[in-house]
Amino acid sequence: GTRILFSMRREAEGDYHLCEMAADGSNLRQVTFGSGISDIDPIYLPDNRILFSSTREPKYCMCNRHIMCNLFTMDPDGANIQQIGHSTLFEGHPALLPDGRVLYDRWEYVDRNFGDAQGAWICNPDGTNHAIHWGNNTNSPGAVLESRAIPGSELFICTFSSCHDRPWGTLALINRSLGLDGRQPVIRTWPADAINLVGKGNYDTFKRVEPKYEDPFPLSGSQALCVRSVGDGERMAIYLIDFSGDELLLHEDTPSCFDPMPLAPRKRPPVIPSRVDLSKSNGAFFIADV
C-alpha cells in the first residue's frame, strides 16, 4: 500500500511506458523503455516481479489494424523481460487470484467463430498452464473483461461487454462451480435485468444496456467499487455497490473517473515456483483433453 505502479505516456504521439511512484507522489521512476512499443496494465506479482501487457511481439487484430498485446513479466528494476503469453491476439487486464495464479482477458480466433472470442483465462506467473476460466463459448456477452476474484469465496466479478464497443457494459458476479459457460453460473448483474441477455442475441447484445458499468474492484464478499455512466454521453463516476443491489455515488469529476481501487496493504498471495528452465532449448506440450 505504499507504491503505485501505472502506465503513462508523456505526449499524445508518444509510447506508453511503465512507471512507479510512492503513494504520496514522490520518487517517480520510469521502469520500461523502448521506441514504438507500448507497455500497459502492470501489476505486482507475489515474488515482487512485475507482470504487464505489451506490444513487444507485434501482432494485429485479424479484422482491423489495431496493435495487440501479450503478457510479459520482468524484475522490479525492468530487467529480465520474459514473454509468458503467446496467443494470436490480445491478453490484458491481469489480476491475481488468491492462490497466486493470474486471471486475465484473452481475445483469440483459434478454431472458433467470430465475435464471442473474448473470455476470462488463467495462467501461472511463469506462463505455464494457460486455461479457460469462464465464458469462452458464450455467444452473449461478446467480451468478458476486467475479471477479479471476490475475497473469501470462489466467485469473481467482471464486465460483460461487446465486440464493437468500448470496454463497458454490465457488471456480473459469476460462480464457476455452476459451469464454465452460459447463463447458469451468472448469479447477478448490474443492472439487474441485464442477466436476461446472457446467452441471448450475439456478440454486441450488451451495447443496449443502460446505464453502463466498468472497472469493478471487489472490497469484500459483499461490496465492490466500480464506475458507472452518469447523465448523457460517456461521463463515468465512481460508485460503491453491494451485492444485495444498493448503489452509492462516491465521486464524480469532469470529464470522467476510472479504475477505482483502495490504496491499502493487502494479503500477499503465495508464490508459485517457476517451472521454466531457460537453459533448455526444448519443452513439453501437454494435451489435457482432446
Secondary structure, DSSP 8 states (H G I E B T S, - for coil): --EEEEEE-SSTTS--EEEEEETTS-S-EE----SS--EEEEEE-TTS-EEEEE-SS--B-TTS--B--EEEEE-TTS-S-EE----SSEEEEEEE-TTS-EEEEEE--TTS-SS--EEEEEE-TTS---EEEE-TT-SSSSEEEEEEE-TTSSEEEEEEE-TTS-S-BEEEEEEGGG-SSSSTTEEEEESGGGGGGTTSS-TTGGGG-SS-EEEEEE-SSSEEEEEEE-SSTT-EEEEEEETTS-EEEEE--SS--------S-------------TT-S---------
